[in-house]
Amino acid sequence: MTKPMKRIYDYESFKTEFSKKIDLSQYSTKVSGEEIYYYELNHNDDIYLKENPKNFQIKLNGKTITMPAKVSEIIDTGYNITEIDHRPVSDVDMNRKYSFTTVTFENETGKSISCYLYGTVGKKSAPLKDCLITQVTTDINNPSSSTSLSEEMQLFIDGKYADSKYFGSIGLDSSLNDILNTLGAPKTIWYTDSQNSDYLALSYEFKDSEGRSGSIQITMHTTSPYEDVEFTEFSQSLSYRIEIDT
């Protein structure tokens, strides 16, 4: 059994703690930036998650849907459209045609997800209800939010954001240990160590024998404004994407 990871607060602690779970010698390291130290570790070989139907499923409000999903399927899980192309909407025309756009959904408890969508495969446009969701992003620090990161983080701690799940169990409430124990070695790792922003990002890719493919990027800060809470105890952002032929 590998040792549990301790606090990550700089590049040296990142290498020490991450090595308890992942063999970093299998990655190549790139360093860029003068004031911001940016470390990108790319796996030398193609690495994908083990083939599993759950790779192409997400859970919203406890309901499982298969990706890519129609807009109507997201609504059926209990979410409503609150923004289209980053503009607030109240009366949504589900028959209006779109080729691609961004949509924000929110459920009755105020939990929200941001999605990219395309017209159905093989068509330039489709009614909104039939458009396919190809990317789902859940972000604690929503750029459109008027609250600060620390306030958003408190909302998370209070349970507002722990809703969407990927690969059966991975969500914003997953710790770094949870992610690595469940998904194993990521294809790409970014670690940024700077005075203004310390964060860790993991990228995983997956595919199946039918030719479908997708990816997820999970981002978390490695320092926290709370004495009793570590940012690495949960994720700040998850961006899940399915590739389709458009």
N, C-alpha and C positions, 0 to 999 in steps of 0.2 A: 504494500500500500504506500502510495506517495505521501509525503508530508504535506499538511495544509499550508497554503501560502499565507504569508504575513503581509503587513502594509507595504504598498509600493509607493515610494515617494521620490525616487530619482532613477536614472538609467541603471545604476549599479544594482539597486534593489530590484528593479524590474528583471534584470538578467538573473539575479540570484533566486528570486521567488518564482519566476516563470519557468525556470529550469527544473523546478520540482515537478512540473506537470508535462512540459514539452521539451523535446531535444532541440535546442536552438542551434546546434551545430549543423542541422539539416537545412538551415536557412542562410541566405546571403544577406549581408547588411549594407544598407546605403544610408549615408548621413548627408543631410542638406540643411542649409540655413546657417546664418551667422549668430543671430541673437536667439532664434528659435531652433532648438535642436530636434531634428525630425529623423526618426529611425524607422526605416522600412525594411522589413525582413520578408523576402520572397522565397517560398519553398522551391527547391531546385527541380522537383518533379511535379507533374500534375497530381493534385490531391483533391479528392471529392469525398463528400459524406457517403457513407454506405447507402446503397439503394434501398429506399423505404417509401411506401405510399405516404407516410406522414410528412415526408419532405415537401409534398405538394399540397399540404393541408394547413389551414390556420383556424384557430378558434377565436370567435368573437361572442361575447356574452354567453360563453359556455357552449356555443353551437359550432360544429365543425363544417367548414366549407372547403371545397377543392379549388385550387388555383390553376389557371386564371379563372376568376369568378365574375359573373355578371353583376352589374350594379344592383339589380333587383334582389340578388342573393344576399348582398351586404345589408340591404334594407330589411330583409326578412329576419335577420339576426337581431333586430331591434335598434338599428342605427338610422338616422335621418340625415339628409344632405343639408349642411348649413352654409357651405361656400362652394362656388364653382369658379375656377380660375382665380382663386384668392379673393373673390368678391362675395360678401354675405348675400344669401338668398333666403327667401321665405316661401314663395310659391314656385315650386319646381315643376317645369314641364318635362315629364319623363319621356315624352315622344319627340322632343327636339333632338335633332341629329348632331352628333359630334364625331370628329375624326380622332382627336386626342385632346385631353385637357387634364387639369388637376381638380380633385374634389375632396372636400373635408366632410367627414361624417361624424356625428355625435349621438351618443345614446342618452337615455333619460337621466342618467346619473352625472352627465357632463363629461364622460370619457370620450376622447376624440381620436380619430385616425386620419391621416392624409393619404390620398391615393392618386396614382396616375392611371389613366384609363385610355383605351383605344377603341375605335370602332371594331366590330367583330372581325375575325380573321378573314382576309380576302376581300374586305369591303373598305372603301375610303371613309365611310361614315356609317353610323347606325344610331337608332333612337337611344337616348341616354339609358333607359332601363336595360337595354341589351348590350351596352358597351362593356368591354372586358377590363376588369381591374388587373393590372400587371405589376403594380408596386404598392406596397402598404408600408407607411412609415409612422411609427409611434415615437413621439419625442416629448420628454418631460419639459424641456425649455422651449415651448412653442414660440417661434419667432413673432407670431402675431399676438402673443399674449402680453398684457400690460403688467404682469407680475414679474418680479425678479427671479433669478435662478434659485436663490435660497428659498423664496416663497414657493416656487414651483416644486422644489425638492421636498418641502414640508408637506405639500399636498400629496406628493407621492408617498411619503412616509405614512400619511393618514389613510392611504389606500385608494387614492383616486385613479392612479394610472396602471395598476396591476390588472389589466384586462386581457389584451390580446396575447395569444400563445402560438408559438411556432415549434415545429418538430415534436409536438405533443406536450412539451412542458416549458420551453424557453420563453421568457417574457421579461418585462422591465423589472420584475421582482427577482430575477435570476442573478445570483452572484457570479463573480469571475470563476470561482471554483465550480459552481453549478454548470456553467457553460462548457468549461474544459472537460469536466467529468462526463457530460452528456454527449458533446459533439467532438471532443478530441482535438487534434492539431488543426488549426485554421490554415487556409491556403496563404493568407497574407496577414501580417501583424504590423500595425503602426504604433509606435510609442513616441509621444512628444513630451519633452522635458524642458519647460521654459518657466520664466518668472510669471508669465501671465496666464498660461494655460497648460496644465498637465492632463493628458488624456491617453487612453489606450483604445485602439479599435481593432477588431477581429473580423476577418472576411472569410466566409465559407461558401463553397460552391457545391452544387449537386446536379445530378442528371440521372436519367433512367434509360432502359433498353428501347423505349419508344421514341427516343430522341428529344424528350423534354429536358429543359435545364433551367436552373435558377441560382440565386445567390442571396446571402443575407450579410449585412454589415452591422455589427454590434459595437456601440461606442459607450465608454464610461470614463469619468474623471477618476484620477487616482488620489486626489486630495479632497477634503470635505470641510465645510464651515462648521460642522457639528462635531463636538468632542467625542460623542458616543456613536457616531455613524460614519462609516467609510463609504465613499462613492463607489468603491469596488465591491460593495455589498449588493449593488444593483446597477442596472444599465441606465444610461441617460437616453439612448436612442437606439431603435432597431429599424432597419430599412430592409425589407424583404422584397425580392424582385423575381418575377418569372419571365423568361424570354419567350416571345411569340413572334411568328412571321407576320409582318404588317403589310 
